[in-house]
Amino acid sequence: MKPEEILDPATMPDDLQWVVTHYRLQPNDPVFLLIAWHWNRMKKCEDTVQLAIVELKSALDARVESLADAAETVAGVNTVLAEVQDALATKPAQLGQQFEQELREPVAQAVSQLQTLERSLAPLARNFQTARRRQLLAALLTGVALGVLSSVIVLLA
């Protein structure tokens, strides 16, 4: 949004029109210019946060799909284990060797998939924590800026 659009009463966003009418500010008032500038910066920040959320969701969707594949593999291992348990009742020695041959690969594959998923989610968790801290810091700084701005307005009034 261009500065002219923000300051023009005909095309001014609803949020800023409320500020103008509620506090009876003129669009050429320096306080209003500061509020409009801050409002525009916050809108841009909101867009950036929304983009980050979309990226996070797409990254998580891929990881969740990998996790679902790993869960299917584990479920397949459970059915094989049930079959092996039945066979062990009749042929313990022979089935012990067969059990080891049949399950070694699926179990190793499931374990490697889970380890890969854990390694791939570790940076994402750190990024998520960093983004959360940044959001909290931005909210704090916004509150401080608005508090200072309010104090200046009250002192000038």
N, C-alpha and C positions, 0 to 999 in steps of 0.2 A: 504494500500500500504506500502510495506516494505521500510526502508531507502535505501537499496541497489538499489531497483528499481527506486527510485527517483533520485539517483545520477548517475545511469548508463545511458549514452547517448543513448543507443539503446532502452531502455524501458522508458525513461523519458517522462512524460506527455507533451503535446504540449505547455501548458502555460509556463512550466519551460524551455522548449527548446527555446522558443522565448526569454526569459530573458537571457539565455546563449548566444544566437547568437546576440541579440541586444546590450547587454552591454559587450560582449566579456569576459564573466566570465569563469573560469575553474571550473569544478565540485568539485574540492578539495579546492576552495577558501572559506574562512570562511564567507564572505558576502553571497556567494551563498548558503552555508549550512544554514545560518540564513533565507534566503528567502525561501528555500525549506521547512524548518521546519515550517515557518509561513504559507506557501501555504498549506501544509499538514493539519495543524490545522484548517485553514479556510474551507477546503474541509470537514473535519469532522463536523464542525459547520453547514455547509450547509446541510449535511445529517440529522443532528439533527433537524434543522428547517423544512426540508421537512417532516420528521416523525411527527413533531408537527402539521404541516398543515394537514396531512392526518388524524390524530386523531381529530383535530378540525372539519374537514369536516364530519367525521363519527358522531361525537357528534351533530353537527348542523343538519345533515340529520334526525336523530331521533327526534330532537326537532321540526323540520319543519313538520315532519309527524304528530306529536301531534298537532301542530298548524292547520294543514289541517283538522284533525278530529274535532277540536273545531270549525273551520269555517263551516264545514258541519253541525254540530249541530246547529249553529247559523242560517244557511240557512234553516234548517228544522223548526226552530222556526218561521222564517219569513212566511213560507207557512201556518203554523197553525194560525199565527196572522191574515193573510188575510182572512182565513175561519171564524175565530171568528168575525172579523169586519162585514162580511156579515150577520152572524147569529145575531149579536147584534142589527142590524136594525129591526129585527122582534121580538126578545124575549130578551129584555135587562136584566131583573132580573134573569131569569133562566140561560141564557148564561153567565152572570157574574160569577156565582158560578162554572159553568162548565169550564169556561176560567181559573179560578184560579186553579182548580184541574188538568187540562190537562197541563198547562204551568209551574207550579211550579217546577216540577222535571226537565224538559229539561233546563229551565233557570238556575236553581241551578247547574245542571251538567255542563253546558257551563261555568258558572262563576267559578266553582271549577277547571275546566280544564285550563282556562285562568290563574287563580291564581297559579296553579301548574306549568304551563309553565313559568310564570314570575319568580317564585322562583327557578326553575331549570336553567333558563338563567342568573340569577344574578351572580353566581360564574363564569360562562363561560365568561361573560363580563369582570369581574375582571381579570381572567386569560389572556384574550386576551389583555387587557390593559397592564398587566405586561409583557407579551411576546413582545409587541410592544416596550415598554420601553427598554427591554433587547436588542432587535434588534438595536435600535437607539444607545444605549450605546456601543454595539459591533462595530457598524460602526464608531462611534467616536473614540474609542480606536484603531481600525485598521488604521484610518486616521492619528492619532497621531503617531502610531508606524511606519507607512510608512514615515511620515514626518521626524521623528527622524532618521530613517534609511537612507533616502535620504540626510539629512544634514550630517550624518557621511560619506556617500559615497563622497559627494562633498568636505568635509573637507579633506578626505584622498586622493582625486584625485589631 
